[in-house]
Amino acid sequence: MDKNRRYLQLEIVKALEKADFYGICLVPTGTGKAWALIECLKRLKPKGRVAYFCDSELNRDKTFKEELAKWGAKRWIKKIEFYCYQ
């Protein structure tokens, strides 16, 4: 794991936690948004649904869900509403 990427992921989680898990995470592809989201979900343990906005239909429909499964968080998929902003 690249140290810079892990640092950025942890900063994302800290910032969202500080904002009561409400906010926008706008970082480049490959930065680790999926990992950061999973960490936030673990801490938040949402009873409702979480909105996730993707930059493409491919990410919305396939890629991000595959990343969640890869990170062992497939159970969270039902808690997330995926949107494409393009």
Backbone atoms as SQL, in Angstrom:
CREATE TABLE atoms (id INTEGER PRIMARY KEY, chain TEXT, resi INTEGER, resn TEXT, atom TEXT, x REAL, y REAL, z REAL);
INSERT INTO atoms VALUES
  (1, 'A', 1, 'MET', 'N', 0.846, -1.183, 0.000),
  (2, 'A', 1, 'MET', 'CA', 0.000, 0.000, 0.000),
  (3, 'A', 1, 'MET', 'C', 0.884, 1.236, 0.000),
  (4, 'A', 2, 'ASP', 'N', 0.634, 2.109, -0.909),
  (5, 'A', 2, 'ASP', 'CA', 1.372, 3.359, -0.998),
  (6, 'A', 2, 'ASP', 'C', 1.040, 4.231, 0.223),
  (7, 'A', 3, 'LYS', 'N', 2.083, 4.707, 0.928),
  (8, 'A', 3, 'LYS', 'CA', 1.878, 5.489, 2.157),
  (9, 'A', 3, 'LYS', 'C', 1.099, 6.776, 1.904),
  (10, 'A', 4, 'ASN', 'N', 1.373, 7.435, 0.777),
  (11, 'A', 4, 'ASN', 'CA', 0.665, 8.677, 0.467),
  (12, 'A', 4, 'ASN', 'C', -0.819, 8.437, 0.245),
  (13, 'A', 5, 'ARG', 'N', -1.129, 7.340, -0.427),
  (14, 'A', 5, 'ARG', 'CA', -2.534, 7.029, -0.677),
  (15, 'A', 5, 'ARG', 'C', -3.243, 6.704, 0.630),
  (16, 'A', 6, 'ARG', 'N', -2.637, 5.897, 1.487),
  (17, 'A', 6, 'ARG', 'CA', -3.257, 5.560, 2.766),
  (18, 'A', 6, 'ARG', 'C', -3.458, 6.822, 3.599),
  (19, 'A', 7, 'TYR', 'N', -2.482, 7.723, 3.590),
  (20, 'A', 7, 'TYR', 'CA', -2.611, 8.980, 4.326),
  (21, 'A', 7, 'TYR', 'C', -3.830, 9.762, 3.825),
  (22, 'A', 8, 'LEU', 'N', -3.981, 9.858, 2.510),
  (23, 'A', 8, 'LEU', 'CA', -5.109, 10.572, 1.931),
  (24, 'A', 8, 'LEU', 'C', -6.432, 9.904, 2.305),
  (25, 'A', 9, 'GLN', 'N', -6.474, 8.575, 2.258),
  (26, 'A', 9, 'GLN', 'CA', -7.689, 7.855, 2.637),
  (27, 'A', 9, 'GLN', 'C', -8.071, 8.155, 4.086),
  (28, 'A', 10, 'LEU', 'N', -7.089, 8.122, 4.973),
  (29, 'A', 10, 'LEU', 'CA', -7.356, 8.399, 6.382),
  (30, 'A', 10, 'LEU', 'C', -7.796, 9.848, 6.596),
  (31, 'A', 11, 'GLU', 'N', -7.239, 10.765, 5.807),
  (32, 'A', 11, 'GLU', 'CA', -7.650, 12.168, 5.893),
  (33, 'A', 11, 'GLU', 'C', -9.100, 12.334, 5.434),
  (34, 'A', 12, 'ILE', 'N', -9.486, 11.598, 4.402),
  (35, 'A', 12, 'ILE', 'CA', -10.876, 11.635, 3.926),
  (36, 'A', 12, 'ILE', 'C', -11.806, 11.181, 5.043),
  (37, 'A', 13, 'VAL', 'N', -11.478, 10.062, 5.665),
  (38, 'A', 13, 'VAL', 'CA', -12.315, 9.521, 6.740),
  (39, 'A', 13, 'VAL', 'C', -12.401, 10.502, 7.908),
  (40, 'A', 14, 'LYS', 'N', -11.249, 11.061, 8.312),
  (41, 'A', 14, 'LYS', 'CA', -11.244, 12.021, 9.429),
  (42, 'A', 14, 'LYS', 'C', -12.101, 13.246, 9.119),
  (43, 'A', 15, 'ALA', 'N', -11.977, 13.760, 7.907),
  (44, 'A', 15, 'ALA', 'CA', -12.731, 14.955, 7.524),
  (45, 'A', 15, 'ALA', 'C', -14.232, 14.677, 7.515),
  (46, 'A', 16, 'LEU', 'N', -14.625, 13.537, 6.975),
  (47, 'A', 16, 'LEU', 'CA', -16.046, 13.198, 6.947),
  (48, 'A', 16, 'LEU', 'C', -16.577, 12.923, 8.348),
  (49, 'A', 17, 'GLU', 'N', -15.772, 12.283, 9.167),
  (50, 'A', 17, 'GLU', 'CA', -16.183, 12.015, 10.543),
  (51, 'A', 17, 'GLU', 'C', -16.383, 13.332, 11.303),
  (52, 'A', 18, 'LYS', 'N', -15.479, 14.260, 11.097),
  (53, 'A', 18, 'LYS', 'CA', -15.560, 15.570, 11.750),
  (54, 'A', 18, 'LYS', 'C', -16.820, 16.325, 11.308),
  (55, 'A', 19, 'ALA', 'N', -17.261, 16.079, 10.066),
  (56, 'A', 19, 'ALA', 'CA', -18.457, 16.735, 9.527),
  (57, 'A', 19, 'ALA', 'C', -19.704, 15.870, 9.708),
  (58, 'A', 20, 'ASP', 'N', -19.680, 15.000, 10.704),
  (59, 'A', 20, 'ASP', 'CA', -20.798, 14.081, 10.968),
  (60, 'A', 20, 'ASP', 'C', -21.158, 13.241, 9.744),
  (61, 'A', 21, 'PHE', 'N', -20.142, 12.848, 9.014),
  (62, 'A', 21, 'PHE', 'CA', -20.266, 11.975, 7.844),
  (63, 'A', 21, 'PHE', 'C', -21.148, 12.577, 6.758),
  (64, 'A', 22, 'TYR', 'N', -21.070, 13.868, 6.640),
  (65, 'A', 22, 'TYR', 'CA', -21.819, 14.556, 5.598),
  (66, 'A', 22, 'TYR', 'C', -20.841, 15.408, 4.807),
  (67, 'A', 23, 'GLY', 'N', -20.767, 15.194, 3.510),
  (68, 'A', 23, 'GLY', 'CA', -19.864, 15.998, 2.716),
  (69, 'A', 23, 'GLY', 'C', -19.583, 15.385, 1.370),
  (70, 'A', 24, 'ILE', 'N', -18.671, 15.995, 0.681),
  (71, 'A', 24, 'ILE', 'CA', -18.293, 15.567, -0.660),
  (72, 'A', 24, 'ILE', 'C', -16.817, 15.206, -0.664),
  (73, 'A', 25, 'CYS', 'N', -16.511, 14.077, -1.256),
  (74, 'A', 25, 'CYS', 'CA', -15.124, 13.627, -1.389),
  (75, 'A', 25, 'CYS', 'C', -14.785, 13.654, -2.873),
  (76, 'A', 26, 'LEU', 'N', -13.993, 14.602, -3.284),
  (77, 'A', 26, 'LEU', 'CA', -13.650, 14.753, -4.695),
  (78, 'A', 26, 'LEU', 'C', -12.141, 14.572, -4.842),
  (79, 'A', 27, 'VAL', 'N', -11.739, 13.359, -5.170),
  (80, 'A', 27, 'VAL', 'CA', -10.330, 13.020, -5.336),
  (81, 'A', 27, 'VAL', 'C', -10.168, 12.194, -6.610),
  (82, 'A', 28, 'PRO', 'N', -8.962, 12.115, -7.154),
  (83, 'A', 28, 'PRO', 'CA', -8.743, 11.403, -8.423),
  (84, 'A', 28, 'PRO', 'C', -9.027, 9.904, -8.349),
  (85, 'A', 29, 'THR', 'N', -9.269, 9.332, -9.504),
  (86, 'A', 29, 'THR', 'CA', -9.449, 7.889, -9.629),
  (87, 'A', 29, 'THR', 'C', -8.224, 7.176, -9.088),
  (88, 'A', 30, 'GLY', 'N', -8.468, 6.093, -8.346),
  (89, 'A', 30, 'GLY', 'CA', -7.370, 5.303, -7.803),
  (90, 'A', 30, 'GLY', 'C', -6.856, 5.789, -6.467),
  (91, 'A', 31, 'THR', 'N', -7.517, 6.790, -5.906),
  (92, 'A', 31, 'THR', 'CA', -7.080, 7.350, -4.631),
  (93, 'A', 31, 'THR', 'C', -7.521, 6.496, -3.458),
  (94, 'A', 32, 'GLY', 'N', -8.612, 5.788, -3.624),
  (95, 'A', 32, 'GLY', 'CA', -9.098, 4.932, -2.546),
  (96, 'A', 32, 'GLY', 'C', -10.397, 5.400, -1.930),
  (97, 'A', 33, 'LYS', 'N', -11.272, 5.971, -2.759),
  (98, 'A', 33, 'LYS', 'CA', -12.564, 6.426, -2.254),
  (99, 'A', 33, 'LYS', 'C', -13.377, 5.260, -1.716),
  (100, 'A', 34, 'ALA', 'N', -13.292, 4.112, -2.357),
  (101, 'A', 34, 'ALA', 'CA', -14.055, 2.938, -1.919),
  (102, 'A', 34, 'ALA', 'C', -13.637, 2.542, -0.504),
  (103, 'A', 35, 'TRP', 'N', -12.356, 2.489, -0.253),
  (104, 'A', 35, 'TRP', 'CA', -11.864, 2.131, 1.074),
  (105, 'A', 35, 'TRP', 'C', -12.330, 3.153, 2.109),
  (106, 'A', 36, 'ALA', 'N', -12.233, 4.434, 1.766),
  (107, 'A', 36, 'ALA', 'CA', -12.646, 5.486, 2.691),
  (108, 'A', 36, 'ALA', 'C', -14.143, 5.387, 2.993),
  (109, 'A', 37, 'LEU', 'N', -14.948, 5.125, 1.970),
  (110, 'A', 37, 'LEU', 'CA', -16.387, 4.984, 2.182),
  (111, 'A', 37, 'LEU', 'C', -16.689, 3.815, 3.102),
  (112, 'A', 38, 'ILE', 'N', -16.017, 2.704, 2.898),
  (113, 'A', 38, 'ILE', 'CA', -16.239, 1.538, 3.750),
  (114, 'A', 38, 'ILE', 'C', -15.884, 1.860, 5.202),
  (115, 'A', 39, 'GLU', 'N', -14.786, 2.550, 5.422),
  (116, 'A', 39, 'GLU', 'CA', -14.399, 2.937, 6.782),
  (117, 'A', 39, 'GLU', 'C', -15.448, 3.848, 7.410),
  (118, 'A', 40, 'CYS', 'N', -15.984, 4.768, 6.617),
  (119, 'A', 40, 'CYS', 'CA', -17.035, 5.648, 7.137),
  (120, 'A', 40, 'CYS', 'C', -18.290, 4.843, 7.471),
  (121, 'A', 41, 'LEU', 'N', -18.650, 3.916, 6.617),
  (122, 'A', 41, 'LEU', 'CA', -19.829, 3.087, 6.879),
  (123, 'A', 41, 'LEU', 'C', -19.659, 2.255, 8.148),
  (124, 'A', 42, 'LYS', 'N', -18.471, 1.726, 8.354),
  (125, 'A', 42, 'LYS', 'CA', -18.206, 0.946, 9.565),
  (126, 'A', 42, 'LYS', 'C', -18.395, 1.800, 10.815),
  (127, 'A', 43, 'ARG', 'N', -17.941, 3.040, 10.763),
  (128, 'A', 43, 'ARG', 'CA', -18.029, 3.925, 11.924),
  (129, 'A', 43, 'ARG', 'C', -19.438, 4.479, 12.110),
  (130, 'A', 44, 'LEU', 'N', -20.102, 4.740, 11.008),
  (131, 'A', 44, 'LEU', 'CA', -21.429, 5.341, 11.046),
  (132, 'A', 44, 'LEU', 'C', -22.523, 4.320, 11.343),
  (133, 'A', 45, 'LYS', 'N', -22.349, 3.104, 10.826),
  (134, 'A', 45, 'LYS', 'CA', -23.363, 2.049, 10.947),
  (135, 'A', 45, 'LYS', 'C', -24.750, 2.599, 10.610),
  (136, 'A', 46, 'PRO', 'N', -24.925, 3.023, 9.361),
  (137, 'A', 46, 'PRO', 'CA', -26.162, 3.718, 8.980),
  (138, 'A', 46, 'PRO', 'C', -27.401, 2.843, 9.070),
  (139, 'A', 47, 'LYS', 'N', -28.465, 3.448, 9.569),
  (140, 'A', 47, 'LYS', 'CA', -29.744, 2.753, 9.610),
  (141, 'A', 47, 'LYS', 'C', -30.522, 3.036, 8.329),
  (142, 'A', 48, 'GLY', 'N', -30.214, 4.169, 7.711),
  (143, 'A', 48, 'GLY', 'CA', -30.862, 4.546, 6.461),
  (144, 'A', 48, 'GLY', 'C', -29.972, 4.244, 5.275),
  (145, 'A', 49, 'ARG', 'N', -30.143, 5.025, 4.235),
  (146, 'A', 49, 'ARG', 'CA', -29.362, 4.828, 3.025),
  (147, 'A', 49, 'ARG', 'C', -28.313, 5.911, 2.883),
  (148, 'A', 50, 'VAL', 'N', -27.265, 5.581, 2.156),
  (149, 'A', 50, 'VAL', 'CA', -26.155, 6.488, 1.904),
  (150, 'A', 50, 'VAL', 'C', -26.122, 6.777, 0.408),
  (151, 'A', 51, 'ALA', 'N', -25.963, 8.043, 0.039),
  (152, 'A', 51, 'ALA', 'CA', -25.882, 8.411, -1.376),
  (153, 'A', 51, 'ALA', 'C', -24.421, 8.416, -1.808),
  (154, 'A', 52, 'TYR', 'N', -24.161, 7.822, -2.977),
  (155, 'A', 52, 'TYR', 'CA', -22.814, 7.821, -3.544),
  (156, 'A', 52, 'TYR', 'C', -22.924, 8.272, -4.992),
  (157, 'A', 53, 'PHE', 'N', -22.243, 9.360, -5.321),
  (158, 'A', 53, 'PHE', 'CA', -22.298, 9.916, -6.668),
  (159, 'A', 53, 'PHE', 'C', -21.033, 9.540, -7.418),
  (160, 'A', 54, 'CYS', 'N', -21.214, 8.912, -8.570),
  (161, 'A', 54, 'CYS', 'CA', -20.098, 8.444, -9.397),
  (162, 'A', 54, 'CYS', 'C', -19.960, 9.342, -10.619),
  (163, 'A', 55, 'ASP', 'N', -18.780, 9.279, -11.221),
  (164, 'A', 55, 'ASP', 'CA', -18.518, 10.106, -12.393),
  (165, 'A', 55, 'ASP', 'C', -18.876, 9.436, -13.711),
  (166, 'A', 56, 'SER', 'N', -19.304, 8.187, -13.673),
  (167, 'A', 56, 'SER', 'CA', -19.691, 7.515, -14.916),
  (168, 'A', 56, 'SER', 'C', -20.694, 6.411, -14.618),
  (169, 'A', 57, 'GLU', 'N', -21.442, 6.044, -15.643),
  (170, 'A', 57, 'GLU', 'CA', -22.411, 4.956, -15.471),
  (171, 'A', 57, 'GLU', 'C', -21.706, 3.638, -15.182),
  (172, 'A', 58, 'LEU', 'N', -20.524, 3.426, -15.766),
  (173, 'A', 58, 'LEU', 'CA', -19.771, 2.203, -15.519),
  (174, 'A', 58, 'LEU', 'C', -19.407, 2.101, -14.032),
  (175, 'A', 59, 'ASN', 'N', -18.911, 3.197, -13.459),
  (176, 'A', 59, 'ASN', 'CA', -18.588, 3.186, -12.027),
  (177, 'A', 59, 'ASN', 'C', -19.837, 2.957, -11.192),
  (178, 'A', 60, 'ARG', 'N', -20.927, 3.611, -11.567),
  (179, 'A', 60, 'ARG', 'CA', -22.173, 3.480, -10.812),
  (180, 'A', 60, 'ARG', 'C', -22.706, 2.052, -10.855),
  (181, 'A', 61, 'ASP', 'N', -22.699, 1.440, -12.021),
  (182, 'A', 61, 'ASP', 'CA', -23.353, 0.148, -12.207),
  (183, 'A', 61, 'ASP', 'C', -22.467, -1.061, -11.939),
  (184, 'A', 62, 'LYS', 'N', -21.146, -0.897, -12.036),
  (185, 'A', 62, 'LYS', 'CA', -20.291, -2.079, -11.953),
  (186, 'A', 62, 'LYS', 'C', -19.044, -1.889, -11.103),
  (187, 'A', 63, 'THR', 'N', -18.191, -0.982, -11.496),
  (188, 'A', 63, 'THR', 'CA', -16.851, -0.870, -10.918),
  (189, 'A', 63, 'THR', 'C', -16.865, -0.702, -9.407),
  (190, 'A', 64, 'PHE', 'N', -17.635, 0.258, -8.916),
  (191, 'A', 64, 'PHE', 'CA', -17.600, 0.535, -7.484),
  (192, 'A', 64, 'PHE', 'C', -18.149, -0.631, -6.672),
  (193, 'A', 65, 'LYS', 'N', -19.181, -1.280, -7.175),
  (194, 'A', 65, 'LYS', 'CA', -19.745, -2.443, -6.464),
  (195, 'A', 65, 'LYS', 'C', -18.723, -3.577, -6.406),
  (196, 'A', 66, 'GLU', 'N', -17.946, -3.738, -7.475),
  (197, 'A', 66, 'GLU', 'CA', -16.886, -4.749, -7.474),
  (198, 'A', 66, 'GLU', 'C', -15.803, -4.406, -6.452),
  (199, 'A', 67, 'GLU', 'N', -15.489, -3.110, -6.322),
  (200, 'A', 67, 'GLU', 'CA', -14.497, -2.692, -5.334),
  (201, 'A', 67, 'GLU', 'C', -14.996, -2.972, -3.920),
  (202, 'A', 68, 'LEU', 'N', -16.270, -2.708, -3.673),
  (203, 'A', 68, 'LEU', 'CA', -16.823, -3.006, -2.351),
  (204, 'A', 68, 'LEU', 'C', -16.703, -4.490, -2.038),
  (205, 'A', 69, 'ALA', 'N', -17.015, -5.328, -3.012),
  (206, 'A', 69, 'ALA', 'CA', -16.895, -6.779, -2.804),
  (207, 'A', 69, 'ALA', 'C', -15.440, -7.163, -2.552),
  (208, 'A', 70, 'LYS', 'N', -14.512, -6.554, -3.302),
  (209, 'A', 70, 'LYS', 'CA', -13.085, -6.846, -3.141),
  (210, 'A', 70, 'LYS', 'C', -12.613, -6.478, -1.734),
  (211, 'A', 71, 'TRP', 'N', -13.134, -5.390, -1.191),
  (212, 'A', 71, 'TRP', 'CA', -12.745, -4.942, 0.141),
  (213, 'A', 71, 'TRP', 'C', -13.526, -5.653, 1.241),
  (214, 'A', 72, 'GLY', 'N', -14.348, -6.642, 0.875),
  (215, 'A', 72, 'GLY', 'CA', -15.099, -7.402, 1.876),
  (216, 'A', 72, 'GLY', 'C', -16.284, -6.654, 2.449),
  (217, 'A', 73, 'ALA', 'N', -16.861, -5.771, 1.677),
  (218, 'A', 73, 'ALA', 'CA', -17.976, -4.964, 2.175),
  (219, 'A', 73, 'ALA', 'C', -19.211, -5.098, 1.296),
  (220, 'A', 74, 'LYS', 'N', -19.399, -6.256, 0.731),
  (221, 'A', 74, 'LYS', 'CA', -20.531, -6.478, -0.169),
  (222, 'A', 74, 'LYS', 'C', -21.869, -6.217, 0.532),
  (223, 'A', 75, 'ARG', 'N', -21.921, -6.469, 1.835),
  (224, 'A', 75, 'ARG', 'CA', -23.173, -6.290, 2.581),
  (225, 'A', 75, 'ARG', 'C', -23.625, -4.824, 2.610),
  (226, 'A', 76, 'TRP', 'N', -22.696, -3.885, 2.396),
  (227, 'A', 76, 'TRP', 'CA', -23.045, -2.471, 2.432),
  (228, 'A', 76, 'TRP', 'C', -23.717, -2.004, 1.148),
  (229, 'A', 77, 'ILE', 'N', -23.613, -2.776, 0.079),
  (230, 'A', 77, 'ILE', 'CA', -24.160, -2.349, -1.221),
  (231, 'A', 77, 'ILE', 'C', -25.645, -2.019, -1.101),
  (232, 'A', 78, 'LYS', 'N', -26.375, -2.781, -0.306),
  (233, 'A', 78, 'LYS', 'CA', -27.817, -2.535, -0.153),
  (234, 'A', 78, 'LYS', 'C', -28.109, -1.215, 0.559),
  (235, 'A', 79, 'LYS', 'N', -27.154, -0.688, 1.280),
  (236, 'A', 79, 'LYS', 'CA', -27.327, 0.552, 2.033),
  (237, 'A', 79, 'LYS', 'C', -26.979, 1.789, 1.204),
  (238, 'A', 80, 'ILE', 'N', -26.443, 1.584, -0.002),
  (239, 'A', 80, 'ILE', 'CA', -25.950, 2.702, -0.802),
  (240, 'A', 80, 'ILE', 'C', -26.831, 2.908, -2.033),
  (241, 'A', 81, 'GLU', 'N', -27.201, 4.168, -2.257),
  (242, 'A', 81, 'GLU', 'CA', -27.892, 4.528, -3.490),
  (243, 'A', 81, 'GLU', 'C', -26.854, 5.154, -4.412),
  (244, 'A', 82, 'PHE', 'N', -26.647, 4.556, -5.564),
  (245, 'A', 82, 'PHE', 'CA', -25.624, 4.997, -6.507),
  (246, 'A', 82, 'PHE', 'C', -26.237, 5.924, -7.547),
  (247, 'A', 83, 'TYR', 'N', -25.574, 7.057, -7.770),
  (248, 'A', 83, 'TYR', 'CA', -26.008, 8.028, -8.770),
  (249, 'A', 83, 'TYR', 'C', -24.836, 8.366, -9.679),
  (250, 'A', 84, 'CYS', 'N', -25.162, 8.708, -10.922),
  (251, 'A', 84, 'CYS', 'CA', -24.139, 9.173, -11.865),
  (252, 'A', 84, 'CYS', 'C', -24.409, 10.645, -12.132),
  (253, 'A', 85, 'TYR', 'N', -23.387, 11.488, -11.949),
  (254, 'A', 85, 'TYR', 'CA', -23.594, 12.922, -12.134),
  (255, 'A', 85, 'TYR', 'C', -23.235, 13.404, -13.523),
  (256, 'A', 86, 'GLN', 'N', -22.920, 12.524, -14.460),
  (257, 'A', 86, 'GLN', 'CA', -22.623, 12.962, -15.827),
  (258, 'A', 86, 'GLN', 'C', -23.871, 12.899, -16.667);
